Amino acid sequence: MTAEEEKTIRLLETRTRQLILKFQQQKEENEQLLNDLVNKDDELRALKEKFKELTADYNNLKMAKMLEVSDGDLALAKQRIGRLVREVDKCIALLKSLGIEQ
């Protein structure tokens, strides 16, 4: 084997080692990114659940405020409840007319 061939083989070995090292680095980075993605997905899922809970709490508070009765507002509260009952009745009738029944 000539000196030139030996030099070429050593250069090939060096570049192969460099390529393997770069591959390992990229593999580790990829694993880290995948872990980050899983963590972000979990965080997003938790935030969506919290959003649902807060929305339900807000709607409950809004309904409670609508039904809030003070000393002079009893008649007004009855009217509000009557309106709500009529709305629910309309919704039920609409569902029945569309064929959506339980």
VMD Tcl script that draws the C-alpha trace (Angstrom):
set ca {
  {0.00 0.00 0.00}
  {1.38 3.38 -0.93}
  {1.63 6.39 1.34}
  {-1.09 8.12 -0.65}
  {-3.49 5.21 -0.18}
  {-2.76 5.09 3.56}
  {-3.40 8.82 3.82}
  {-6.70 8.40 1.98}
  {-7.75 5.53 4.28}
  {-6.90 7.56 7.41}
  {-8.86 10.51 6.05}
  {-11.82 8.21 5.35}
  {-11.64 6.77 8.88}
  {-11.48 10.27 10.39}
  {-14.45 11.48 8.40}
  {-16.38 8.32 9.24}
  {-15.76 8.91 12.96}
  {-16.85 12.54 12.56}
  {-19.99 11.42 10.76}
  {-20.81 8.88 13.51}
  {-20.27 11.57 16.18}
  {-22.52 14.00 14.32}
  {-25.17 11.28 13.98}
  {-25.07 10.64 17.75}
  {-25.44 14.37 18.44}
  {-28.38 14.65 16.09}
  {-29.99 11.56 17.62}
  {-29.69 13.05 21.12}
  {-31.08 16.37 19.95}
  {-33.99 14.57 18.28}
  {-34.77 12.66 21.49}
  {-34.71 15.93 23.47}
  {-37.04 17.59 20.98}
  {-39.43 14.64 21.14}
  {-39.45 14.84 24.95}
  {-40.13 18.58 24.73}
  {-43.00 17.90 22.33}
  {-44.56 15.34 24.69}
  {-44.23 17.79 27.60}
  {-45.85 20.56 25.58}
  {-48.69 18.24 24.56}
  {-49.29 17.37 28.22}
  {-49.19 21.04 29.16}
  {-51.62 21.91 26.37}
  {-54.00 19.14 27.45}
  {-53.91 20.41 31.06}
  {-54.53 23.99 29.94}
  {-57.48 22.91 27.78}
  {-58.98 21.07 30.75}
  {-58.44 24.11 32.98}
  {-60.06 26.29 30.32}
  {-63.12 23.99 30.26}
  {-63.38 24.16 34.04}
  {-63.05 27.94 34.09}
  {-65.61 28.31 31.30}
  {-68.07 26.13 33.23}
  {-67.41 28.15 36.40}
  {-67.95 31.37 34.50}
  {-71.22 30.13 33.01}
  {-72.38 29.01 36.46}
  {-71.52 32.40 37.93}
  {-73.28 34.15 35.07}
  {-76.38 32.03 35.65}
  {-76.21 32.66 39.40}
  {-75.97 36.40 38.75}
  {-79.01 36.21 36.51}
  {-80.95 34.40 39.21}
  {-79.68 36.59 42.04}
  {-82.60 37.77 44.08}
  {-82.47 40.83 46.26}
  {-85.28 42.17 48.42}
  {-87.11 44.08 45.70}
  {-86.23 41.87 42.75}
  {-88.36 38.80 43.42}
  {-90.78 39.56 40.59}
  {-87.92 40.29 38.21}
  {-86.21 37.02 39.18}
  {-89.45 35.13 38.50}
  {-89.61 36.73 35.05}
  {-86.01 35.73 34.35}
  {-86.68 32.16 35.42}
  {-89.82 32.12 33.26}
  {-87.80 33.32 30.27}
  {-85.18 30.65 30.89}
  {-87.84 27.94 31.13}
  {-89.42 29.14 27.88}
  {-86.00 29.07 26.17}
  {-85.42 25.53 27.36}
  {-88.90 24.52 26.17}
  {-88.17 26.06 22.75}
  {-84.90 24.15 22.54}
  {-86.63 20.89 23.44}
  {-89.35 21.52 20.85}
  {-86.72 22.30 18.22}
  {-84.83 19.12 19.02}
  {-88.02 17.08 18.81}
  {-88.90 18.65 15.46}
  {-85.46 17.70 14.16}
  {-85.97 14.15 15.36}
  {-83.35 14.33 18.09}
  {-84.97 12.78 21.12}
  {-83.63 10.79 24.01}
}
mol new
graphics top color blue
foreach p $ca { graphics top sphere $p radius 0.5 }
foreach p [lrange $ca 0 end-1] q [lrange $ca 1 end] { graphics top cylinder $p $q radius 0.2 }
display resetview
